[in-house]
Amino acid sequence: MATIHKKVWPEYFEKIISGKKKLELRLADFEINEGDTLVLEEWDNNKKEYTGRKIEVITTYILKTKGQTFWPQEEVDKYGFQIIQFEPKK
């Protein structure tokens, strides 16, 4: 299992540590697999430096794609994509 370090802007880091945000949308320019440890380090984009806060999470699912075939390209261009996180209803 690998350990991968990635920067996260403060507004997203806050949502991650609160437990509200449980996913990441990232450019697939690195190798990551289920079970790997992802170290998310808070990055102040204005100061261009790390804040010192970080959180370690375990990857449980990875979806990689370069394209999709569900919708016509003109609809993708018009609306874009959204990622929806969900949990079972209790």
PDB file of N, CA, C and O in Angstrom, chain B, residues numbered from 101:
ATOM      1  N   MET B 101       0.834  -1.176   0.000  1.00  0.00           N
ATOM      2  CA  MET B 101       0.000   0.000   0.000  1.00  0.00           C
ATOM      3  C   MET B 101       0.883   1.244   0.000  1.00  0.00           C
ATOM      4  O   MET B 101       1.899   1.303   0.692  1.00  0.00           O
ATOM      5  N   ALA B 102       0.479   2.227  -0.782  1.00  0.00           N
ATOM      6  CA  ALA B 102       1.257   3.457  -0.925  1.00  0.00           C
ATOM      7  C   ALA B 102       0.704   4.569  -0.031  1.00  0.00           C
ATOM      8  O   ALA B 102      -0.441   4.515   0.419  1.00  0.00           O
ATOM      9  N   THR B 103       1.541   5.573   0.213  1.00  0.00           N
ATOM     10  CA  THR B 103       1.130   6.801   0.889  1.00  0.00           C
ATOM     11  C   THR B 103       1.371   7.948  -0.069  1.00  0.00           C
ATOM     12  O   THR B 103       2.488   8.140  -0.548  1.00  0.00           O
ATOM     13  N   ILE B 104       0.333   8.707  -0.350  1.00  0.00           N
ATOM     14  CA  ILE B 104       0.391   9.799  -1.321  1.00  0.00           C
ATOM     15  C   ILE B 104       0.028  11.098  -0.620  1.00  0.00           C
ATOM     16  O   ILE B 104      -0.977  11.161   0.088  1.00  0.00           O
ATOM     17  N   HIS B 105       0.831  12.130  -0.811  1.00  0.00           N
ATOM     18  CA  HIS B 105       0.584  13.447  -0.216  1.00  0.00           C
ATOM     19  C   HIS B 105       0.017  14.385  -1.275  1.00  0.00           C
ATOM     20  O   HIS B 105       0.521  14.451  -2.396  1.00  0.00           O
ATOM     21  N   LYS B 106      -1.043  15.111  -0.904  1.00  0.00           N
ATOM     22  CA  LYS B 106      -1.660  16.074  -1.817  1.00  0.00           C
ATOM     23  C   LYS B 106      -2.062  17.334  -1.059  1.00  0.00           C
ATOM     24  O   LYS B 106      -2.443  17.286   0.111  1.00  0.00           O
ATOM     25  N   LYS B 107      -1.966  18.462  -1.759  1.00  0.00           N
ATOM     26  CA  LYS B 107      -2.391  19.750  -1.208  1.00  0.00           C
ATOM     27  C   LYS B 107      -3.912  19.854  -1.253  1.00  0.00           C
ATOM     28  O   LYS B 107      -4.559  19.318  -2.153  1.00  0.00           O
ATOM     29  N   VAL B 108      -4.474  20.559  -0.260  1.00  0.00           N
ATOM     30  CA  VAL B 108      -5.911  20.848  -0.240  1.00  0.00           C
ATOM     31  C   VAL B 108      -6.084  22.283   0.249  1.00  0.00           C
ATOM     32  O   VAL B 108      -5.518  22.667   1.273  1.00  0.00           O
ATOM     33  N   TRP B 109      -6.856  23.063  -0.475  1.00  0.00           N
ATOM     34  CA  TRP B 109      -7.127  24.443  -0.076  1.00  0.00           C
ATOM     35  C   TRP B 109      -7.955  24.469   1.202  1.00  0.00           C
ATOM     36  O   TRP B 109      -8.734  23.548   1.443  1.00  0.00           O
ATOM     37  N   PRO B 110      -7.803  25.504   2.026  1.00  0.00           N
ATOM     38  CA  PRO B 110      -8.462  25.572   3.337  1.00  0.00           C
ATOM     39  C   PRO B 110      -9.972  25.338   3.322  1.00  0.00           C
ATOM     40  O   PRO B 110     -10.485  24.632   4.190  1.00  0.00           O
ATOM     41  N   GLU B 111     -10.691  25.910   2.364  1.00  0.00           N
ATOM     42  CA  GLU B 111     -12.150  25.757   2.362  1.00  0.00           C
ATOM     43  C   GLU B 111     -12.569  24.300   2.164  1.00  0.00           C
ATOM     44  O   GLU B 111     -13.602  23.879   2.686  1.00  0.00           O
ATOM     45  N   TYR B 112     -11.789  23.539   1.426  1.00  0.00           N
ATOM     46  CA  TYR B 112     -12.077  22.116   1.232  1.00  0.00           C
ATOM     47  C   TYR B 112     -11.560  21.297   2.411  1.00  0.00           C
ATOM     48  O   TYR B 112     -12.195  20.326   2.823  1.00  0.00           O
ATOM     49  N   PHE B 113     -10.411  21.687   2.952  1.00  0.00           N
ATOM     50  CA  PHE B 113      -9.838  20.981   4.096  1.00  0.00           C
ATOM     51  C   PHE B 113     -10.805  21.009   5.276  1.00  0.00           C
ATOM     52  O   PHE B 113     -10.998  19.996   5.948  1.00  0.00           O
ATOM     53  N   GLU B 114     -11.408  22.161   5.525  1.00  0.00           N
ATOM     54  CA  GLU B 114     -12.378  22.292   6.624  1.00  0.00           C
ATOM     55  C   GLU B 114     -13.533  21.310   6.462  1.00  0.00           C
ATOM     56  O   GLU B 114     -13.968  20.694   7.435  1.00  0.00           O
ATOM     57  N   LYS B 115     -14.029  21.163   5.235  1.00  0.00           N
ATOM     58  CA  LYS B 115     -15.142  20.242   4.994  1.00  0.00           C
ATOM     59  C   LYS B 115     -14.709  18.790   5.153  1.00  0.00           C
ATOM     60  O   LYS B 115     -15.504  17.943   5.562  1.00  0.00           O
ATOM     61  N   ILE B 116     -13.460  18.503   4.833  1.00  0.00           N
ATOM     62  CA  ILE B 116     -12.941  17.143   4.995  1.00  0.00           C
ATOM     63  C   ILE B 116     -12.820  16.796   6.474  1.00  0.00           C
ATOM     64  O   ILE B 116     -13.276  15.734   6.899  1.00  0.00           O
ATOM     65  N   ILE B 117     -12.210  17.681   7.264  1.00  0.00           N
ATOM     66  CA  ILE B 117     -12.019  17.348   8.676  1.00  0.00           C
ATOM     67  C   ILE B 117     -13.337  17.343   9.450  1.00  0.00           C
ATOM     68  O   ILE B 117     -13.446  16.681  10.482  1.00  0.00           O
ATOM     69  N   SER B 118     -14.339  18.078   8.956  1.00  0.00           N
ATOM     70  CA  SER B 118     -15.646  18.060   9.622  1.00  0.00           C
ATOM     71  C   SER B 118     -16.419  16.779   9.308  1.00  0.00           C
ATOM     72  O   SER B 118     -17.394  16.453   9.986  1.00  0.00           O
ATOM     73  N   GLY B 119     -15.977  16.056   8.276  1.00  0.00           N
ATOM     74  CA  GLY B 119     -16.656  14.829   7.880  1.00  0.00           C
ATOM     75  C   GLY B 119     -17.701  15.030   6.792  1.00  0.00           C
ATOM     76  O   GLY B 119     -18.298  14.061   6.323  1.00  0.00           O
ATOM     77  N   LYS B 120     -17.929  16.281   6.384  1.00  0.00           N
ATOM     78  CA  LYS B 120     -18.937  16.553   5.363  1.00  0.00           C
ATOM     79  C   LYS B 120     -18.460  16.135   3.968  1.00  0.00           C
ATOM     80  O   LYS B 120     -19.233  15.586   3.184  1.00  0.00           O
ATOM     81  N   LYS B 121     -17.203  16.394   3.668  1.00  0.00           N
ATOM     82  CA  LYS B 121     -16.651  16.085   2.343  1.00  0.00           C
ATOM     83  C   LYS B 121     -15.892  14.766   2.422  1.00  0.00           C
ATOM     84  O   LYS B 121     -14.932  14.629   3.181  1.00  0.00           O
ATOM     85  N   LYS B 122     -16.341  13.792   1.619  1.00  0.00           N
ATOM     86  CA  LYS B 122     -15.742  12.460   1.665  1.00  0.00           C
ATOM     87  C   LYS B 122     -15.286  11.998   0.292  1.00  0.00           C
ATOM     88  O   LYS B 122     -15.231  10.799   0.015  1.00  0.00           O
ATOM     89  N   LEU B 123     -14.963  12.949  -0.559  1.00  0.00           N
ATOM     90  CA  LEU B 123     -14.481  12.593  -1.898  1.00  0.00           C
ATOM     91  C   LEU B 123     -13.533  13.663  -2.387  1.00  0.00           C
ATOM     92  O   LEU B 123     -13.520  14.780  -1.869  1.00  0.00           O
ATOM     93  N   GLU B 124     -12.747  13.323  -3.377  1.00  0.00           N
ATOM     94  CA  GLU B 124     -11.834  14.253  -4.011  1.00  0.00           C
ATOM     95  C   GLU B 124     -11.959  14.098  -5.516  1.00  0.00           C
ATOM     96  O   GLU B 124     -12.049  12.981  -6.026  1.00  0.00           O
ATOM     97  N   LEU B 125     -11.964  15.200  -6.217  1.00  0.00           N
ATOM     98  CA  LEU B 125     -11.864  15.199  -7.672  1.00  0.00           C
ATOM     99  C   LEU B 125     -10.454  15.647  -7.985  1.00  0.00           C
ATOM    100  O   LEU B 125     -10.074  16.770  -7.653  1.00  0.00           O
ATOM    101  N   ARG B 126      -9.678  14.796  -8.615  1.00  0.00           N
ATOM    102  CA  ARG B 126      -8.268  15.075  -8.888  1.00  0.00           C
ATOM    103  C   ARG B 126      -7.915  14.702 -10.314  1.00  0.00           C
ATOM    104  O   ARG B 126      -8.490  13.781 -10.894  1.00  0.00           O
ATOM    105  N   LEU B 127      -6.965  15.427 -10.864  1.00  0.00           N
ATOM    106  CA  LEU B 127      -6.372  15.040 -12.131  1.00  0.00           C
ATOM    107  C   LEU B 127      -5.669  13.706 -11.913  1.00  0.00           C
ATOM    108  O   LEU B 127      -4.959  13.532 -10.923  1.00  0.00           O
ATOM    109  N   ALA B 128      -5.862  12.774 -12.824  1.00  0.00           N
ATOM    110  CA  ALA B 128      -5.296  11.428 -12.653  1.00  0.00           C
ATOM    111  C   ALA B 128      -3.841  11.389 -13.121  1.00  0.00           C
ATOM    112  O   ALA B 128      -3.467  10.563 -13.953  1.00  0.00           O
ATOM    113  N   ASP B 129      -3.027  12.296 -12.575  1.00  0.00           N
ATOM    114  CA  ASP B 129      -1.617  12.372 -12.957  1.00  0.00           C
ATOM    115  C   ASP B 129      -0.707  11.651 -11.968  1.00  0.00           C
ATOM    116  O   ASP B 129       0.507  11.851 -11.964  1.00  0.00           O
ATOM    117  N   PHE B 130      -1.313  10.807 -11.127  1.00  0.00           N
ATOM    118  CA  PHE B 130      -0.548   9.995 -10.181  1.00  0.00           C
ATOM    119  C   PHE B 130      -1.292   8.681  -9.986  1.00  0.00           C
ATOM    120  O   PHE B 130      -2.495   8.590 -10.232  1.00  0.00           O
ATOM    121  N   GLU B 131      -0.564   7.673  -9.544  1.00  0.00           N
ATOM    122  CA  GLU B 131      -1.144   6.345  -9.326  1.00  0.00           C
ATOM    123  C   GLU B 131      -1.657   6.247  -7.901  1.00  0.00           C
ATOM    124  O   GLU B 131      -0.937   6.568  -6.956  1.00  0.00           O
ATOM    125  N   ILE B 132      -2.886   5.810  -7.743  1.00  0.00           N
ATOM    126  CA  ILE B 132      -3.478   5.581  -6.432  1.00  0.00           C
ATOM    127  C   ILE B 132      -4.422   4.402  -6.549  1.00  0.00           C
ATOM    128  O   ILE B 132      -5.090   4.234  -7.569  1.00  0.00           O
ATOM    129  N   ASN B 133      -4.482   3.589  -5.514  1.00  0.00           N
ATOM    130  CA  ASN B 133      -5.312   2.394  -5.519  1.00  0.00           C
ATOM    131  C   ASN B 133      -6.113   2.302  -4.231  1.00  0.00           C
ATOM    132  O   ASN B 133      -5.782   2.944  -3.234  1.00  0.00           O
ATOM    133  N   GLU B 134      -7.156   1.510  -4.260  1.00  0.00           N
ATOM    134  CA  GLU B 134      -7.948   1.271  -3.057  1.00  0.00           C
ATOM    135  C   GLU B 134      -7.029   0.732  -1.968  1.00  0.00           C
ATOM    136  O   GLU B 134      -6.197  -0.140  -2.217  1.00  0.00           O
ATOM    137  N   GLY B 135      -7.188   1.259  -0.763  1.00  0.00           N
ATOM    138  CA  GLY B 135      -6.360   0.842   0.361  1.00  0.00           C
ATOM    139  C   GLY B 135      -5.149   1.723   0.593  1.00  0.00           C
ATOM    140  O   GLY B 135      -4.522   1.639   1.649  1.00  0.00           O
ATOM    141  N   ASP B 136      -4.805   2.571  -0.375  1.00  0.00           N
ATOM    142  CA  ASP B 136      -3.678   3.486  -0.194  1.00  0.00           C
ATOM    143  C   ASP B 136      -4.055   4.570   0.812  1.00  0.00           C
ATOM    144  O   ASP B 136      -5.230   4.892   0.987  1.00  0.00           O
ATOM    145  N   THR B 137      -3.039   5.123   1.468  1.00  0.00           N
ATOM    146  CA  THR B 137      -3.239   6.240   2.380  1.00  0.00           C
ATOM    147  C   THR B 137      -3.038   7.538   1.618  1.00  0.00           C
ATOM    148  O   THR B 137      -2.032   7.724   0.934  1.00  0.00           O
ATOM    149  N   LEU B 138      -3.996   8.419   1.745  1.00  0.00           N
ATOM    150  CA  LEU B 138      -3.922   9.736   1.122  1.00  0.00           C
ATOM    151  C   LEU B 138      -3.743  10.745   2.255  1.00  0.00           C
ATOM    152  O   LEU B 138      -4.609  10.884   3.120  1.00  0.00           O
ATOM    153  N   VAL B 139      -2.613  11.444   2.238  1.00  0.00           N
ATOM    154  CA  VAL B 139      -2.337  12.465   3.249  1.00  0.00           C
ATOM    155  C   VAL B 139      -2.715  13.803   2.621  1.00  0.00           C
ATOM    156  O   VAL B 139      -2.048  14.287   1.706  1.00  0.00           O
ATOM    157  N   LEU B 140      -3.789  14.386   3.127  1.00  0.00           N
ATOM    158  CA  LEU B 140      -4.286  15.657   2.606  1.00  0.00           C
ATOM    159  C   LEU B 140      -3.744  16.770   3.496  1.00  0.00           C
ATOM    160  O   LEU B 140      -4.052  16.839   4.685  1.00  0.00           O
ATOM    161  N   GLU B 141      -2.927  17.645   2.895  1.00  0.00           N
ATOM    162  CA  GLU B 141      -2.246  18.699   3.641  1.00  0.00           C
ATOM    163  C   GLU B 141      -2.821  20.057   3.241  1.00  0.00           C
ATOM    164  O   GLU B 141      -2.861  20.410   2.063  1.00  0.00           O
ATOM    165  N   GLU B 142      -3.264  20.806   4.247  1.00  0.00           N
ATOM    166  CA  GLU B 142      -3.871  22.111   3.982  1.00  0.00           C
ATOM    167  C   GLU B 142      -2.832  23.057   3.377  1.00  0.00           C
ATOM    168  O   GLU B 142      -1.728  23.206   3.901  1.00  0.00           O
ATOM    169  N   TRP B 143      -3.208  23.692   2.266  1.00  0.00           N
ATOM    170  CA  TRP B 143      -2.321  24.564   1.517  1.00  0.00           C
ATOM    171  C   TRP B 143      -2.964  25.937   1.387  1.00  0.00           C
ATOM    172  O   TRP B 143      -4.067  26.058   0.855  1.00  0.00           O
ATOM    173  N   ASP B 144      -2.282  26.967   1.866  1.00  0.00           N
ATOM    174  CA  ASP B 144      -2.763  28.336   1.725  1.00  0.00           C
ATOM    175  C   ASP B 144      -2.333  28.845   0.358  1.00  0.00           C
ATOM    176  O   ASP B 144      -1.163  29.163   0.146  1.00  0.00           O
ATOM    177  N   ASN B 145      -3.280  28.920  -0.566  1.00  0.00           N
ATOM    178  CA  ASN B 145      -2.960  29.296  -1.943  1.00  0.00           C
ATOM    179  C   ASN B 145      -2.550  30.765  -2.054  1.00  0.00           C
ATOM    180  O   ASN B 145      -1.849  31.137  -2.996  1.00  0.00           O
ATOM    181  N   ASN B 146      -2.974  31.599  -1.114  1.00  0.00           N
ATOM    182  CA  ASN B 146      -2.583  33.016  -1.151  1.00  0.00           C
ATOM    183  C   ASN B 146      -1.127  33.203  -0.719  1.00  0.00           C
ATOM    184  O   ASN B 146      -0.381  33.967  -1.332  1.00  0.00           O
ATOM    185  N   LYS B 147      -0.736  32.499   0.338  1.00  0.00           N
ATOM    186  CA  LYS B 147       0.634  32.592   0.850  1.00  0.00           C
ATOM    187  C   LYS B 147       1.587  31.635   0.152  1.00  0.00           C
ATOM    188  O   LYS B 147       2.805  31.758   0.273  1.00  0.00           O
ATOM    189  N   LYS B 148       1.012  30.664  -0.592  1.00  0.00           N
ATOM    190  CA  LYS B 148       1.805  29.635  -1.280  1.00  0.00           C
ATOM    191  C   LYS B 148       2.651  28.828  -0.293  1.00  0.00           C
ATOM    192  O   LYS B 148       3.846  28.612  -0.491  1.00  0.00           O
ATOM    193  N   GLU B 149       1.971  28.387   0.791  1.00  0.00           N
ATOM    194  CA  GLU B 149       2.666  27.563   1.778  1.00  0.00           C
ATOM    195  C   GLU B 149       1.669  26.673   2.515  1.00  0.00           C
ATOM    196  O   GLU B 149       0.470  26.948   2.554  1.00  0.00           O
ATOM    197  N   TYR B 150       2.203  25.597   3.097  1.00  0.00           N
ATOM    198  CA  TYR B 150       1.385  24.700   3.907  1.00  0.00           C
ATOM    199  C   TYR B 150       1.064  25.355   5.238  1.00  0.00           C
ATOM    200  O   TYR B 150       1.872  26.115   5.773  1.00  0.00           O
ATOM    201  N   THR B 151      -0.127  25.058   5.779  1.00  0.00           N
ATOM    202  CA  THR B 151      -0.519  25.610   7.083  1.00  0.00           C
ATOM    203  C   THR B 151      -0.013  24.752   8.230  1.00  0.00           C
ATOM    204  O   THR B 151       0.062  25.216   9.367  1.00  0.00           O
ATOM    205  N   GLY B 152       0.332  23.509   7.943  1.00  0.00           N
ATOM    206  CA  GLY B 152       0.771  22.578   8.982  1.00  0.00           C
ATOM    207  C   GLY B 152      -0.301  21.573   9.369  1.00  0.00           C
ATOM    208  O   GLY B 152      -0.022  20.586  10.051  1.00  0.00           O
ATOM    209  N   ARG B 153      -1.535  21.828   8.928  1.00  0.00           N
ATOM    210  CA  ARG B 153      -2.610  20.876   9.245  1.00  0.00           C
ATOM    211  C   ARG B 153      -2.684  19.814   8.155  1.00  0.00           C
ATOM    212  O   ARG B 153      -2.505  20.103   6.971  1.00  0.00           O
ATOM    213  N   LYS B 154      -2.947  18.592   8.573  1.00  0.00           N
ATOM    214  CA  LYS B 154      -3.099  17.507   7.610  1.00  0.00           C
ATOM    215  C   LYS B 154      -4.004  16.439   8.187  1.00  0.00           C
ATOM    216  O   LYS B 154      -4.210  16.368   9.398  1.00  0.00           O
ATOM    217  N   ILE B 155      -4.540  15.614   7.311  1.00  0.00           N
ATOM    218  CA  ILE B 155      -5.380  14.497   7.711  1.00  0.00           C
ATOM    219  C   ILE B 155      -5.039  13.312   6.814  1.00  0.00           C
ATOM    220  O   ILE B 155      -4.827  13.475   5.613  1.00  0.00           O
ATOM    221  N   GLU B 156      -4.989  12.129   7.399  1.00  0.00           N
ATOM    222  CA  GLU B 156      -4.746  10.912   6.636  1.00  0.00           C
ATOM    223  C   GLU B 156      -6.063  10.176   6.447  1.00  0.00           C
ATOM    224  O   GLU B 156      -6.819   9.979   7.399  1.00  0.00           O
ATOM    225  N   VAL B 157      -6.330   9.772   5.211  1.00  0.00           N
ATOM    226  CA  VAL B 157      -7.535   9.011   4.893  1.00  0.00           C
ATOM    227  C   VAL B 157      -7.137   7.785   4.081  1.00  0.00           C
ATOM    228  O   VAL B 157      -6.085   7.765   3.441  1.00  0.00           O
ATOM    229  N   ILE B 158      -7.981   6.772   4.114  1.00  0.00           N
ATOM    230  CA  ILE B 158      -7.761   5.553   3.336  1.00  0.00           C
ATOM    231  C   ILE B 158      -8.684   5.599   2.118  1.00  0.00           C
ATOM    232  O   ILE B 158      -9.881   5.858   2.246  1.00  0.00           O
ATOM    233  N   THR B 159      -8.128   5.349   0.957  1.00  0.00           N
ATOM    234  CA  THR B 159      -8.953   5.336  -0.248  1.00  0.00           C
ATOM    235  C   THR B 159      -9.778   4.055  -0.287  1.00  0.00           C
ATOM    236  O   THR B 159      -9.254   2.959  -0.088  1.00  0.00           O
ATOM    237  N   THR B 160     -11.079   4.207  -0.548  1.00  0.00           N
ATOM    238  CA  THR B 160     -11.973   3.057  -0.569  1.00  0.00           C
ATOM    239  C   THR B 160     -12.544   2.785  -1.953  1.00  0.00           C
ATOM    240  O   THR B 160     -13.003   1.676  -2.228  1.00  0.00           O
ATOM    241  N   TYR B 161     -12.519   3.791  -2.829  1.00  0.00           N
ATOM    242  CA  TYR B 161     -13.037   3.603  -4.184  1.00  0.00           C
ATOM    243  C   TYR B 161     -12.407   4.648  -5.077  1.00  0.00           C
ATOM    244  O   TYR B 161     -12.255   5.804  -4.681  1.00  0.00           O
ATOM    245  N   ILE B 162     -12.040   4.247  -6.276  1.00  0.00           N
ATOM    246  CA  ILE B 162     -11.433   5.158  -7.241  1.00  0.00           C
ATOM    247  C   ILE B 162     -12.119   4.963  -8.590  1.00  0.00           C
ATOM    248  O   ILE B 162     -12.236   3.841  -9.083  1.00  0.00           O
ATOM    249  N   LEU B 163     -12.562   6.047  -9.169  1.00  0.00           N
ATOM    250  CA  LEU B 163     -13.160   6.031 -10.500  1.00  0.00           C
ATOM    251  C   LEU B 163     -12.279   6.871 -11.396  1.00  0.00           C
ATOM    252  O   LEU B 163     -12.104   8.066 -11.157  1.00  0.00           O
ATOM    253  N   LYS B 164     -11.721   6.256 -12.429  1.00  0.00           N
ATOM    254  CA  LYS B 164     -10.885   6.974 -13.385  1.00  0.00           C
ATOM    255  C   LYS B 164     -11.604   6.996 -14.731  1.00  0.00           C
ATOM    256  O   LYS B 164     -12.178   5.995 -15.160  1.00  0.00           O
ATOM    257  N   THR B 165     -11.562   8.138 -15.380  1.00  0.00           N
ATOM    258  CA  THR B 165     -12.188   8.248 -16.689  1.00  0.00           C
ATOM    259  C   THR B 165     -11.493   9.320 -17.513  1.00  0.00           C
ATOM    260  O   THR B 165     -11.007  10.314 -16.974  1.00  0.00           O
ATOM    261  N   LYS B 166     -11.449   9.115 -18.794  1.00  0.00           N
ATOM    262  CA  LYS B 166     -10.956  10.144 -19.715  1.00  0.00           C
ATOM    263  C   LYS B 166     -12.105  10.686 -20.538  1.00  0.00           C
ATOM    264  O   LYS B 166     -12.008  11.751 -21.148  1.00  0.00           O
ATOM    265  N   GLY B 167     -13.148   9.970 -20.545  1.00  0.00           N
ATOM    266  CA  GLY B 167     -14.289  10.388 -21.333  1.00  0.00           C
ATOM    267  C   GLY B 167     -15.507   9.633 -20.855  1.00  0.00           C
ATOM    268  O   GLY B 167     -15.417   8.723 -20.031  1.00  0.00           O
ATOM    269  N   GLN B 168     -16.610  10.017 -21.373  1.00  0.00           N
ATOM    270  CA  GLN B 168     -17.847   9.362 -20.998  1.00  0.00           C
ATOM    271  C   GLN B 168     -18.686   9.185 -22.251  1.00  0.00           C
ATOM    272  O   GLN B 168     -18.510   9.893 -23.243  1.00  0.00           O
ATOM    273  N   THR B 169     -19.578   8.253 -22.189  1.00  0.00           N
ATOM    274  CA  THR B 169     -20.431   7.987 -23.352  1.00  0.00           C
ATOM    275  C   THR B 169     -21.909   8.068 -22.986  1.00  0.00           C
ATOM    276  O   THR B 169     -22.769   7.647 -23.759  1.00  0.00           O
ATOM    277  N   PHE B 170     -22.199   8.609 -21.807  1.00  0.00           N
ATOM    278  CA  PHE B 170     -23.591   8.668 -21.354  1.00  0.00           C
ATOM    279  C   PHE B 170     -24.369   9.820 -21.977  1.00  0.00           C
ATOM    280  O   PHE B 170     -25.562   9.686 -22.249  1.00  0.00           O
ATOM    281  N   TRP B 171     -23.701  10.957 -22.206  1.00  0.00           N
ATOM    282  CA  TRP B 171     -24.387  12.145 -22.697  1.00  0.00           C
ATOM    283  C   TRP B 171     -23.693  12.683 -23.932  1.00  0.00           C
ATOM    284  O   TRP B 171     -22.489  12.494 -24.103  1.00  0.00           O
ATOM    285  N   PRO B 172     -24.445  13.353 -24.794  1.00  0.00           N
ATOM    286  CA  PRO B 172     -23.826  13.991 -25.965  1.00  0.00           C
ATOM    287  C   PRO B 172     -22.838  15.086 -25.532  1.00  0.00           C
ATOM    288  O   PRO B 172     -23.054  15.749 -24.517  1.00  0.00           O
ATOM    289  N   GLN B 173     -21.772  15.272 -26.288  1.00  0.00           N
ATOM    290  CA  GLN B 173     -20.734  16.244 -25.932  1.00  0.00           C
ATOM    291  C   GLN B 173     -21.296  17.658 -25.802  1.00  0.00           C
ATOM    292  O   GLN B 173     -20.850  18.426 -24.949  1.00  0.00           O
ATOM    293  N   GLU B 174     -22.264  18.003 -26.633  1.00  0.00           N
ATOM    294  CA  GLU B 174     -22.820  19.358 -26.538  1.00  0.00           C
ATOM    295  C   GLU B 174     -23.535  19.596 -25.197  1.00  0.00           C
ATOM    296  O   GLU B 174     -23.544  20.722 -24.699  1.00  0.00           O
ATOM    297  N   GLU B 175     -24.128  18.562 -24.619  1.00  0.00           N
ATOM    298  CA  GLU B 175     -24.752  18.704 -23.303  1.00  0.00           C
ATOM    299  C   GLU B 175     -23.699  18.811 -22.209  1.00  0.00           C
ATOM    300  O   GLU B 175     -23.872  19.562 -21.249  1.00  0.00           O
ATOM    301  N   VAL B 176     -22.606  18.060 -22.352  1.00  0.00           N
ATOM    302  CA  VAL B 176     -21.507  18.160 -21.397  1.00  0.00           C
ATOM    303  C   VAL B 176     -20.913  19.562 -21.452  1.00  0.00           C
ATOM    304  O   VAL B 176     -20.632  20.156 -20.411  1.00  0.00           O
ATOM    305  N   ASP B 177     -20.717  20.098 -22.661  1.00  0.00           N
ATOM    306  CA  ASP B 177     -20.178  21.445 -22.810  1.00  0.00           C
ATOM    307  C   ASP B 177     -21.100  22.485 -22.184  1.00  0.00           C
ATOM    308  O   ASP B 177     -20.634  23.459 -21.593  1.00  0.00           O
ATOM    309  N   LYS B 178     -22.399  22.277 -22.314  1.00  0.00           N
ATOM    310  CA  LYS B 178     -23.377  23.232 -21.800  1.00  0.00           C
ATOM    311  C   LYS B 178     -23.513  23.163 -20.277  1.00  0.00           C
ATOM    312  O   LYS B 178     -23.540  24.196 -19.609  1.00  0.00           O
ATOM    313  N   TYR B 179     -23.601  21.940 -19.723  1.00  0.00           N
ATOM    314  CA  TYR B 179     -23.906  21.778 -18.305  1.00  0.00           C
ATOM    315  C   TYR B 179     -22.721  21.384 -17.436  1.00  0.00           C
ATOM    316  O   TYR B 179     -22.719  21.676 -16.240  1.00  0.00           O
ATOM    317  N   GLY B 180     -21.720  20.734 -18.001  1.00  0.00           N
ATOM    318  CA  GLY B 180     -20.608  20.226 -17.203  1.00  0.00           C
ATOM    319  C   GLY B 180     -21.014  18.991 -16.423  1.00  0.00           C
ATOM    320  O   GLY B 180     -22.047  18.380 -16.695  1.00  0.00           O
ATOM    321  N   PHE B 181     -20.191  18.628 -15.450  1.00  0.00           N
ATOM    322  CA  PHE B 181     -20.445  17.465 -14.611  1.00  0.00           C
ATOM    323  C   PHE B 181     -20.640  17.899 -13.173  1.00  0.00           C
ATOM    324  O   PHE B 181     -20.207  18.983 -12.783  1.00  0.00           O
ATOM    325  N   GLN B 182     -21.276  17.076 -12.400  1.00  0.00           N
ATOM    326  CA  GLN B 182     -21.306  17.242 -10.954  1.00  0.00           C
ATOM    327  C   GLN B 182     -21.066  15.875 -10.332  1.00  0.00           C
ATOM    328  O   GLN B 182     -21.495  14.850 -10.863  1.00  0.00           O
ATOM    329  N   ILE B 183     -20.385  15.876  -9.220  1.00  0.00           N
ATOM    330  CA  ILE B 183     -20.153  14.643  -8.481  1.00  0.00           C
ATOM    331  C   ILE B 183     -21.092  14.664  -7.295  1.00  0.00           C
ATOM    332  O   ILE B 183     -21.134  15.647  -6.555  1.00  0.00           O
ATOM    333  N   ILE B 184     -21.838  13.609  -7.106  1.00  0.00           N
ATOM    334  CA  ILE B 184     -22.822  13.538  -6.032  1.00  0.00           C
ATOM    335  C   ILE B 184     -22.382  12.473  -5.044  1.00  0.00           C
ATOM    336  O   ILE B 184     -22.197  11.310  -5.401  1.00  0.00           O
ATOM    337  N   GLN B 185     -22.221  12.882  -3.821  1.00  0.00           N
ATOM    338  CA  GLN B 185     -21.882  11.946  -2.745  1.00  0.00           C
ATOM    339  C   GLN B 185     -23.171  11.569  -2.043  1.00  0.00           C
ATOM    340  O   GLN B 185     -24.035  12.422  -1.841  1.00  0.00           O
ATOM    341  N   PHE B 186     -23.315  10.317  -1.671  1.00  0.00           N
ATOM    342  CA  PHE B 186     -24.521   9.921  -0.963  1.00  0.00           C
ATOM    343  C   PHE B 186     -24.224   8.850   0.057  1.00  0.00           C
ATOM    344  O   PHE B 186     -23.198   8.173  -0.003  1.00  0.00           O
ATOM    345  N   GLU B 187     -25.142   8.710   0.996  1.00  0.00           N
ATOM    346  CA  GLU B 187     -25.079   7.679   2.032  1.00  0.00           C
ATOM    347  C   GLU B 187     -26.448   7.028   2.100  1.00  0.00           C
ATOM    348  O   GLU B 187     -27.439   7.653   1.721  1.00  0.00           O
ATOM    349  N   PRO B 188     -26.530   5.814   2.564  1.00  0.00           N
ATOM    350  CA  PRO B 188     -27.831   5.160   2.704  1.00  0.00           C
ATOM    351  C   PRO B 188     -28.766   5.951   3.623  1.00  0.00           C
ATOM    352  O   PRO B 188     -28.335   6.495   4.639  1.00  0.00           O
ATOM    353  N   LYS B 189     -30.019   6.007   3.265  1.00  0.00           N
ATOM    354  CA  LYS B 189     -31.022   6.683   4.090  1.00  0.00           C
ATOM    355  C   LYS B 189     -31.331   5.813   5.287  1.00  0.00           C
ATOM    356  O   LYS B 189     -31.495   4.601   5.148  1.00  0.00           O
ATOM    357  N   LYS B 190     -31.410   6.409   6.450  1.00  0.00           N
ATOM    358  CA  LYS B 190     -31.650   5.651   7.695  1.00  0.00           C
ATOM    359  C   LYS B 190     -33.095   5.724   8.100  1.00  0.00           C
ATOM    360  O   LYS B 190     -33.481   5.149   9.117  1.00  0.00           O
TER     361      LYS B 190
END
